[in-house]
Amino acid sequence: MFKQITAYMLLCFCALGVHADVVNVDSAELVRLAATGVAVIDIRTMPEWRETGVIPGSKLLTFFDEKGVFNAKAWLKQLSLC
């Protein structure tokens, strides 16, 4: 039990330094990034793809379901298979 608590505390401590920056990417930058081998993961829903089209060369991996619910653990597992 002590090892589990220690591991959890260490994980929480390490997570303090983790953050993500949100960067807006226009279509020209997206094309440039994809051409260099950057994977493009399209997390939009099926209705969004129908409305605006699918990004050529992207991997379709919806994050939210039809009700707006997500399962981050399952999504990350699917992402690791891409």
Secondary structure, DSSP 8 states (H G I E B T S, - for coil): -HHHHHHHHHHHHHHTT---------HHHHHHHHHTT---EE---HHHHHHH---TT-EE--SB-TTS-B-HHHHHHHHHT-
